[in-house]
Amino acid sequence: MYKVIGPKNTRTGRVLWMLEELGQPYEHDPAEVWSDTVRAFNPSGKVPVLLAEGEPIIDSVAIMQFLADRHGALTHPAGTIARARQDSLTHFLLDEIDGVLWVAARHSFILPEERRVAAVKDTLKWEFARNCRTLVARMGEGPFLMGDMMTVPDVLLGHCLVWAGVARFEIGEPRLAAFRDMMVARPAFRRAMGR
């Protein structure tokens, strides 16, 4: 059994969702960011932390890809062209979607108040919209990002689009809005967020 540490309204939600999609049992400790519980496994105090066989794994996407590889689902095999495309899409999402939302969060409530620059959010919203247009151009045919098969980037993007809504970033691309609606309707998402 796995143990996931961190509140579900953070990037920890991605890991919980991934475990639900994989049908794997897990224990959830909603310890807060920067708490002693989290710092015992991650000196930065950031979540999520996954304990697998008693060993901590940190960083949400590293955890998700580890789980997908370990359970042979929601991923293409390592060393294949399909996996290279999947990894490329994952990195794009981290850099261009997740990264923009993270900077906005830092300037909204994470950084000390005297270090926040509220005006940066207008630029970030512009950048988010531009990056969403690029993403739509990269999407394959089919319901998921790469076509008919759901992969790690789908969970990542689904989580980011929910996050964007909470952060009041407009999802101006109809295809992405439809994708978000499809992903949050998944039973695994509902189970992960309802725990």
Residue, then its C-alpha position, 0 to 999 in steps of 0.5 A: m500500500y502507498k501513503v500519500i502526504g499532502p492536502k488534496n487541494t494541492r498538487t497532491g490531488r494529482v497523485l490521489w487521482m492517479l492512484e484512483e485511476l490505477g485502482q491502487p489502495y493507499e492511505h492519505d495523510p493531509a499534512e499541510v505544506w511546510s509541516d514537520t510531517v512533510r519536512a521529515f521527507n522533503p526538506s523544502g516542505k513541499v507536497p506531495v510526498l509518496l511513500a512506496e515501500g517506506e521510501p519517499i518520492i517527491d514531485s507530483v509528476a515524478i510520482m505519477q510517472f513512477l506509478a504509471d510505469r510500476h503498474g503498466a498503465l496510463t503510459h507508453p513504454a519507456g524507449t518508444i517514440a510514443r513515450a518520447r512524445q508523451d514525455s515531451l507533452t508532459h514537459f510542455l505542460l509543466d513549463e507552459i501551463d503548470g509553471v504559469l499557474w505556480v508563478a501566479a500562486r506564488h504572487s497571490f499567497i505563497l511569497p511574503e507579501e512584500r515580495r508579491v507583484a500583483a501586476v504580474k498576473d495580467t501577463l501570466k493570464w496572457e501567457f496562459a491563453r497563448n500556451c493553451r492555443t499552442l497546446v490545442a495545436r499539439m493535441g491528437e485526435g480523440p478524447f485524450l491528449m495523445g488520442d484514444m489512450m489516457t496517459v500521465p499528461d491527461v491527469l496533469l492537464g486535467h488537474c491544471l485546468v481545475w487549478a486554472g478555474v480556481a485561480r480565475f484563469e480563463i480557459g478560452e479554448p473550447r476544446l480544453a474546456a470540454f477536456r476539463d469537463m470530461m476529466v472531472a467527470r471521471p469516477a476516479f477524479r470524483r473519488a480522489m477529491g471526495r476522500 
